[in-house]
Amino acid sequence: MNSIKNIIFDLGGVVYDIRYENVAEAFVRHGVTNLGEFYTKQFQTPEMDLFEMGLMSVEEYRDYVRRATGVALTDEEVDDIVNAILIDVPRERVELLLELRKRYRTFLFSNTNAINYACFKKHLREKYGFDIFEECFDHAYFSHTLHLRKPAREGFATIIGEQHLVAAETLFIDDIEKNLQGARDEGLQVFHLAEGTICDNAELRKLLGY
């Protein structure tokens, strides 16, 4: 790989521990038993894509979930289901990101939604006493405010353009292989975090020298 000066991190599965199965389990807990493939790591409905791009409001998404499941879920129950995927950001990861920011320009590009965003922003500020997205990254990009989501090439082009980065000097890290394609198409270097975490993946540690 060429010299790396900038790093763009994915959030869920790279910085933030998540568990996709929790969503299905939360649906069942709230009385939705005929779920099918409503939401998995590799698939989500077009409505969820729209929600993650900020093209569907929170209220519209809650109503969609109620229609799709046929269950009269309360707003709080829908939020509980959506947020079930979220686990935590371990302290060692925050410490590593703070160290890496001293040596690289660091950014975040997350496919997320307004419900998750409100939840994890509140949780992480309470846990750490500061906004980790401001302290750990030069800038954090979230799909629901950027109105673009991975793997669309346009999202990476926007970040490269706004931050005046050289694509060939920029590394994108994601745990989902298909999300890397847009970055490749834009000329970025990519790393598939298929195993371990950013703290213990030997190949990534060697690549970034920590």
N, C-alpha and C positions, 0 to 999 in steps of 0.2 A: 504493500500500500504506500501511497505518497505521504508526505509529511502532513500530520493532522494538527490543525490550529483551532478548529471549532468542533464541538460535539453537540448533536441534537439527540436528546433522550426521549423515548416513549415514556409514558407514565405507568399505566397498569401492566404489571408483569415484569417491569424493569425497575422502576423506582418504588411503585406502590404495590404491595402484595394484594392480589385479588384472587377470587375463587368463583369461576363462572357457575359451578354447580349450586352455589348458594342461592342463585336467583330462582332456579327451578324448585329448590326446596322451600323457598319463601312463598312461591305461588301455592304449593301444596298446603303449606301452613295456613294460608289464608283462604283455603277452600277451592282452589283451582287445580283440579286433578287431571284434566284432559289437556295437557300442555303441548304435546308434540315437540317440534323444534322451534319453539317460540324465541329462544335466545340461547346461543352456545358460543364458544370461543371462535368457531369458524363461520357461524351464520347468525344473522339477525334480520328482522323484518325490514322492509323498505321504510316503514314508519319510524323505526328506531334510527335508521340512517338520517331521516329528515330531522328527527329530534336532536341527534348529535350534531347536525349542521345548523341548529338554531332556526330551522325553517318550520318548526312546529312548536307551539308554546307548551309550557308545563301543563296548563289546563287542557289543551287539546290532546296532549299525550296521555294524560290520566283518563280522559274520556275514551280514547282509542283503546287503552288496556281494558277498560270496563266492557266496551263493545266486543272486543276480540275474545275475551274470556267468558262473557256472558254472566259475570259475577259482579254484583253491586259493591265493589270495593270502595272504601272511603279514600279520600286523598292521602291520608296518613298511611293507609295500608299499601297503596300503590307506591308511595315513596319508600316505604320499608322494603318492598320487593326490589325496587330499582337499586336501592343502596345496599342490599344484601351482598352484592359482589365485593364491596370494599372491606378490606381487612386493616392494613396499617402500613406505615412507612417506618421501618426500624431505624433506630438512632444511628447505627453504624453507616447506613446508607446516606443519611443527611450529612454526617461528618465527612464521608468520602466525597460527596458532591461539593461541599464547601472547599475541600482541598483541591479538587480538580478545577474549580473555578479560578483558582490562583494561577493555573498553568494554561488553561484553555478558555476560549469564549464558550460558554455553555448555554444551551437552550432546551426547551421542552416543547414537544408537539404531541398533544393527547387527543385521541378520539374520546370525547366525554359528552356529558349532557348537563343541563342546568340543575337537575335534581342531585346528581352525584357531586357536581361542583360545589353546591352550597353545603353539602354534607362534609366532604373531605376538607374544604377550606376551614370550616368551623372546628372540626376534630383536630386537624394538624396545628392550628394556631393555639388551641387549648393545650395540646400536648407539649409543644416546643416553645411557646411564648413569643413566637415571631412567625412571619409569613415565609415558609420555606421556599415558596415560588419566587419571592423577591430576593431572598438571600442566597439561594443555591444556583440561580440562573440569571443570565443577562436579560432574558425575556422568556416568558412562558406563553405558548400558543395553545388555545383550547378550541376544538372544532366548532363548538356551539357559538363562539363569538367570532371566529375566523370565517365561519360559513363554508369551510372546506374540511374534508376529513381524509385521512389516509385510506387507501394508497394513492389518491389522486396526486398526480405530478404537480398540479397547480399550487397545492399547499406548500410543498417544498420550495417551489419557485418564489412564492410570496415571502417566505422566511429568508431565503438567500438574498432576494432583492431588497427587502426592508432593512436587513442587518448588514448589507454590503459585504457579504461573505463570498469567498471563492469556493465554488461547489467542490472542486477536487481536493480542497483542504479541509473539507467538512465531513465528519463521520456521523451517520445516523444509526442508532441502536434501537432495535425492536425485538420483541419476543415472538411476533407473528410473521412468518416468512412473507406472506402476500403483501404486507404493509411496506416491505422494503422496495418493491418494484418502482414506485413513483420516485423514490430517492435515487435509485439507479438511473432511471430515465433522465433525471435532472443532472446527473453527473457526480452525485455524492458517493463517497465511500460508504459501505454499509456493513453492519455486524448483526448477525442473527443470534440473539441470546437464547439459544435453544436449551441450554442447561445451566443450572446454578443461578447466581445473582451477580450484579455488577461488582459486588465485594469479593466473591470467591471464584469467579470464572477465570481460570488461569490464562486462557488465550487473550481475553480482554485486558487483564492486568498487564500482560506482556506488551500488548499493542500500545497501551496508553502509559506504560511505565510507572505503575504504582504497586 
